[in-house]
């Protein structure tokens, strides 16, 4: 008969394996997980705190699970340092335990106790956390103890997880500067790193340089771009995640935003992205009776964009779009999605601008060999790069499969996915790569980074495999770096790329077409790639001039001499 420790180790392995499957969306199979066993002896485990954990703060949690083969758990007594500190709350849901043990009580086998240190007077230093479970039938089962350390109860919050003091409360959003000129309300969805956020950053830099206006940004979600905005002297206010299904809460949020805006005397507004995050900004502009211009990057029909909203809020979103002075798109294909509902006269295609000055500064001092060595990429590799967060519409999984199909024909080729993060989509990509013949050796998932420019410089080819894109910034930036681009033939991309002249195009949602496109681009001669790269750079410099785009947006906002907004 196996020992209890061996059975527990087996359980831990099965739980880890099943969690890996769940996080990637896969279904457990009998070939991977053994049949559900029966509980033959009492068992359980203390999950929190973990072995060696330092426990700080005035309150800490003991959490775990306990199972008996024939009867429910009646009580769980917790001791810390040999001192009885209380009985745990029972019947916490544990679907992970229920998945593996054929006992009715498994689903509710969890327990938890919050220990207030001031009441039980626990001394600081090394200690032992113990739990003893007792069944209704009177059977007692001590769980394996956990050795931990009790730290200063005043050094952290009640979660006991950190040592750093709480940051000071945020200051109120500053008023825009007192200098003359229109006051512009800027509404965006989030301030994390992303194409639409960097678009807005470039635009505001240009408008601040050239227009006598004052800007205040409000965003649903915070992020790294906030620091850049504040360094530019642009006040930032975070208004929080908007409700999608509760009209009363939505109205309350608008009232709060309207109260915040009092005294700021906004003259006009610009909205960045058509999402549920920016709809409240459009309604705020309507409440303030100021005109607003909406920059829309999403290549989805309005009915799809607003499908996450309740019917009442869908109507408000449609009214918000209808009330805009102008709707600005970066591609004709995206504009056509909105024209039927919004009216063609207010829908404009303006290819957005890219600031080439920092690109040229990076290129002037860029050392490809040094950067590849730092990144762990062979210096002589043919490096294919895909930049963007890992998500289904960007088709990184399909790209990994396509690369595997042509890898044997291009033995020096490596593929780097730049945009990894800890989520199920990224884990699924990593598992898919592990299963491919070229995976572990020549495909790499790189964490999301603000320093994407080094990857443009290191790359021999950038690939955009998305099946939905308006005009991705990564493609424009690669072209500005004179890095050749292979992209799918969707929405604004064929308006930018002429196949074989300024890049290469392939059909979306077609594995063979993507593999053939990769093979064609990687099989091109150095002279062909150089010619494509030069033509692409010239096109970006001409078609995507940031100063020209800034002037066009300034005219729409009425910033030229404070005139009226013109659509």
N, C-alpha and C positions, 0 to 999 in steps of 0.2 A: 504493500500500500504506500502511495506517495505521502510525503510529509505535508503538513499544512503550509509551510514556507514554499514548497514546490508548487502547490496548487495556487497560492497567491501570486507567485511569479508568473505562472501561466495566465492567470486572470489579467495581470497588468499588461502582458504582451498582447492579449486579445483585445483589451480596451484600446491600447495605442493603435493597433492595426485597424480596428473598426473606426476609430475617430479619423484616421487618415483617409479611409474610404468615404466616410460621410462628408468630410470637408471637400472632397473632389467631386462629389455628386455620384459616385459609383455605388452599385448595389453589392452588399456582401454576398459571396457565393460559397457553396459547400466545399469547393476546392481550396478556398483561402481560409475560411473559418470552420472549425470543427462543429459538429452538431451541438445544440444547446444542452449543457450537462445539468444534472440534478444536483441539488445541495445535499450532501450526505452528512456533513458535520457543520457545526457553527463556524461562521467566518465573518470577516469584516476588515476594515482598514481605516486608519486616521489619514485623511487627505490633507487637511490643513490644521496646524502649520506643517510645512515640509521639514524633513530632517535638516538640522543645522540652521533653521531660520532664525533670524533676529527679530524679536517681537517688541515693537515700540508702540507708543500711544497708550491712552488710558483704557482702551477696550481692545480685546483681541478675540478672534473667532477660533473655535475648534469645530471642525466639520469632518464627517466621514460617513460610513455605512456599516450596517451589521445585519446578518441573516442567520436564521435558525431553520433547520430542515422541517420541523413539524409544527411550529407555532410562531406567532408574531413576536416582535421585540416589545417587551413591556416597559423597559427603562434603560437608559444609558447614563452611567455615572462618570463624571470627568474629574480627574485629579491632576493637579499641577504641582510639581515638586513634592509629591506625596500627600498633598493637602486636598481634601474633597472640596471642590469649588462649585458643584451644582450638578443638576441633571439636565441633559440635552433635550431640546425640542425634537420630537419624533416625527416620523412619517413625511420627511422631505422626499420629493419625487427624485428618483434616480433611474432614468430610462437607460443609462449606460449599463447599470447592473442588471436591470430587467432583460436587456438584450441577450444576456449570457447565462442566466441562471433560471432554471425551471421551478420557480417557487412563486406562489401568488403574491407574497409580501415583498418580492424583489423591487417592484416599481416604487414602493414607498419605504425603502430600507434606509434612507438617509437620515442623519441626525445633525444637529447644530446647536452650539452653545456660545453665546456672547458673554465674555467674562469681563466684568468691571473690576479693574485691578484695585481701585481705591476701596472697594467693599470687601475684598478678600485678602488684602495686604500681602501681595506676593513680592518677595525680595528680588532684586535684580541679579543677573548672573545666569550661569548654566542651569537648566532645569529639565525635568522629564514630564512630558504630557502623556497621560494614560487615560484609557477609556475601557470600562467594563460594561458589556451588554448583558442584560438579563431577559430571558424569554418569559412568556406568559406561563409556560410550564415549569418555571423556576430554574431553568438551566442557565448557568453563568458562563460567560465567555470573555476573557480579557483580550483586547486587541493588542497588537504589537505596539509598544510605546514609541514615542518620537522624542529624540533629544533636541532641544532648542535652547535659545538664549533669550532671557528677558532683559530688554534694554530699558532706557529711561522712558517712563510713561509720559513725560511732557515733551518728548523730542519729535513726535509725529502725530498725525491725525488718528482718528479712531480705527482706521483700517489697518494700522500698524505696518503699512507697506513701505514708507519712505522716511528719509532722514531730513530732507530739506524743509525749511520753514515755508509756510504758505506765502505766496507772492502777495504784495499789497493790492488792495482793490483797485480796479482800473479807474483812471480819471475820466470825467465826462468828455465826450467828443468835443474837441476844440471847435470854435467858430472858424469859418473861412477867414482869410486875411481881409483887412479893412480896405485894401486898395480898390480903386475904382474898377468898374467892369462888371459884366454879368456874373451872377452866382449860379453855378451849374451843379445840379444834383446828379450824381453818377450811381447807377444801380447795377449791381452784378450778383452773380449766383454764389461764387465762392472765391477765396483768395489763395487757394493752394496752387501748386505749380501745374500749369496746363496751358494749352494753346490759346483758349479764349481769354484767360487771365493775362497772359503775356501780350496778347493783342491789345488789351485795354491799357496795360502799362506803357507800351510803346506809343499808343495814341495820346495818352495824357501827357507823356513827356513832350511830345511834339506840340500839343496845344499849349502847354505851359510856356514853352520856348517862344511861341509865335503869337499867342493871343493874350489879350489883356483880360483874362477871365479868372474866376476863383472856383475851385472844384472841391466838392465833398463827396466821398465814396461811402455808400452803404452797401453791405453785403450780408447775405444770409449766413454764410459760414466764413470763419477766419482762416488764415493760412500765411505762408511765408511771404507772399507778395505784399502783405500789409506793411512790412518793414520798408520795402522799397517805396511804397506810396508815401509813408510818413517822412522818409528821408527827402522826398520831393516837396514836402510841405503840404501834402494833401491830407486833411483830417479823415479818419475812417471810423465808421460806426457799424457794429455788428447787430443786426436785428433778429437773428435766430431763424431756426427752421420753420417755414410756414406750414400751416395746417393744410391738408389735402381734402378733408372730408367734413369739416365742422365749420359751418358758415358763421356761427356765433363767435367762435374763437378767431376766425379770420377777420371779422369786423372789429373785434377787440384789438387785435394786432395793428390794424390800420389806424385805429384811434390813437394808440400809443405812438406810432410812427408820426402821425400828424402833430401830436403834442410835442414830440422831439423836434420837429422841423420848425416850430414857431420861433420867430426872431432870426431865422437864418436867411429869409428873404430870397428863396430860390427863384430864378427867372426862367429856367429851362432845365430839362432833364434828358439824359441819355441812358438807355438801358442796354446791357450787354448780355446776350443769350436769351432765347425764348424758352424759359423753363418755369416750373412752379415757383422757383426761388425769386424770379424777377417780376412775376405778375403783381405782387403787392406794391412794387415800386411804380408800376404804371398807374395803379389805382391811387397811390399817394399823389402822383403828379396831377391826376384828375381832381382829387380833393383840393389840392393847392391851386387849381385852375392855371397850371402852367403847361406849355406845350412839351412834348417829349418825342425823341427820335429813338428807334429801337433797332439795334444791330443784332441780326439773327444769324447764327452760325449753324443751326441744327437742320439737317436734311431729312426732316420728317414732316409729313402732312400735319397741319394743326390738330386734326382730330386724333392723331396718335400722340402728339405732345400733351394734350390736355386730357387724355384718357385716364390718367391716374387721379383726376379730380372728381369730386362729387358732381352731379348734374348742375347744381346751383353754382358751384365754383367754376365749372366749365363755361357757363354762360358769362360769368364775370371775366374770365380769361379772354373769351372771344370779343367781349366788349372792349377790353383793354387793348387788344390788337387793332380793333376798328377805330379806336380813339387816337392812335399815334399819328403825328404829323407826317412821318416818313418811316418806312421799314427798309432797312439797308441790308443787302445781301452781298456775299463775296463771289457768288456764282449764279449764272442765269438759271441753271437747273434747280437750284434751291429756291430762287425767287419765284419760279413758276408754280411751286407747290403752294404758295400763299396767295397768288394773284386772284384766284377765283373767289376766295373769301374776303380778302382785304382790299381788292380793287387794284388794277394795274397802275393807276396814276400815282399811288403813294409808295409803290415798290420800286426800289432802285438797286441796280447792281453796281457796286463800287469795289473793285479788287483791293483788298486792304493792303496797307503799307508795311514794309519791313525796314527797320533801321539797319542799314548796312555798315555803319561806322564801327560798332563793336565787333561785327563779324570780321571786317578787314583788320582790325587791331589784333584779334585773336589769331587770324591767319598769318599775320606778319611775324609773330613770335612762336608759332606752333612747331613743335618737334615731334614728328610722327613716331620715330623710333623710341624716343623717351616715353611717350604716352602709351604706346603699345606694351612696352616692358612693364610699366606701372600697372596696366590693366590685365597683365597675364596673357596677352594675345601675341602669338608668334610674329616676329618682325616681318617675315616674308609671306605671311598669310594673305589670301584674298578675303578681306573682311566685309561681310554683308551685315548691315545693321538695320534693325527695326526698332523705332523709338516710339514709346507710348505706353500708357498703363495697360496691363494685360486684361483684356475683356473680350467677350465673344465677337462684337461687331468689328474689332480690329483684326480678327482672324489669325492670331499668332499660332494657334494650334495647327491650322491648315498650312501655314508657312513652314512650320517645323516638319510636317509630313512631306511637303514639296521639296524642301532642302534635302531630306533624306533620300528622295528619289533620284536626285541629280548629284549627290555628294561624291559618288564613285567617279564620275566624269570630271570632277574638279577637286583633286586631292588636297589642294592648298586652301580650299574655301573654309571659312569659319562663319558662323551665324551668331550674332549677339542680339538678344532681346533686352533692350534698355527700358525698364519701367516695372520691374518686379516689386511686389509688396506681399505682405503676409495675408493672403486671402485665398479662397477656394479656386478661383480662376488661375492664379499663378501656380498653385500647387498642382493643379491638373496639367498645366503646361510642363512643369518640371517632371512629372511622372511620365508624360508622353515622350519627352526627350530621352529619359532613361531607357525607354523601350525601343528606341530607334537605333539602327546600326551606327549612325554617325553621332549619336546623342552625347554620351559622356565625354567624347573626345573633342567634338567640333561645334557643339551648340552650347550656348552659355546664356543664363538668365541673370541680368545685372539689376541690382536694386535701383529704384527710381532715384534720380539725382538731379540737382539743379545744374550740374556741369555737363549738359548734353553736348556742348560744342566740341569737347574733345573727341566725342564719338563721331561727329561729322568729319572732323579732321582725320581720324584714324580709318574711316570707312572707304572702301573701294566702290561700294554700292549701297544705297539706302532703299529699302523696300517698304511700301505702304500696301498692305494686303487687305485693307478694310473693305467691307461691303456697304458701309454708309459713312461718307465723309463729304463735307461741303468743299473745303479747300484747306487741308491740314497744314499747320504752320511748320511741322517737321519737314514737309516736302519743300516748302519755300526756303527754309534755312539750309537744307542740304544743297539746293540749287545755288544759293548764294555762296556756299563754300566750294562750289564747283565739284560737288560730289554727285555722280550720276544717280538717277532715280528710276526704279521700276515701281509702277503703281497700277492699281486696278482702275478700270474704265468706269468710274462712278461719279456722278454729279459734277463738281467743278474740276475734277482732275483732268478729263480730256479737254477742258477749256484752257488748261495751263500747259499740258504736255502734248506735243506732237510726236507720235510714235516714231522712234528712230532718229529724231532731230534734237529734241530737248529732253529726251528720256525714253522710256519704254512703257507700253501699256499692255495689260492682259485682262481677261474677263474675270469678274468677281465670282466668288462661290463656285470655283471650278479648280479642283486640285491639279488636274493635268495642265490646265492653262497656266496656272501659277508656276508649276515646275518648268514648263517650256519657256516662260518668261525669264525665270532665273537662269536657265541654261543659256538662253540667247544673250542675256546681258553679260554673264560671266565668260561666254565664249567670244565676246567682241574683242577686237584688238585694242591695245593701248591707244592707238591713234584715234580709233572710233570713239572710245570713251572720252578722250580729251576733247574731241570736237563736240560731243553731246554736252559735256560739262561747261564748255565755254558758251555755247548757245543758250544753255539754261541760265547761267549767270547773267548774260546780257538781257534775257527776257525778264528776269526778276528785277534787275536794276531799272528797266524801262516801265514795265507794267505795274510793279508794286512799289512805287515811290512813296515813302512815308510822308515827305513834305506835301506832295500833291494830295494824298489821302487826307492828311490833316486839314488842308484848306477846304476840301469838299465837305468834311464833317463840320468844320467851323461855320461854313455857310449855311448848312442845314440847321445848326443850332442858333443861328443869328448872332454869332460872336463877332463878326466883322463890324466893328463900330457899334455893337449893341443893337443891330437891326433886327427886324422880325424874322422868325423862323420861316424858311421857304422849303416847301416840299417839291 
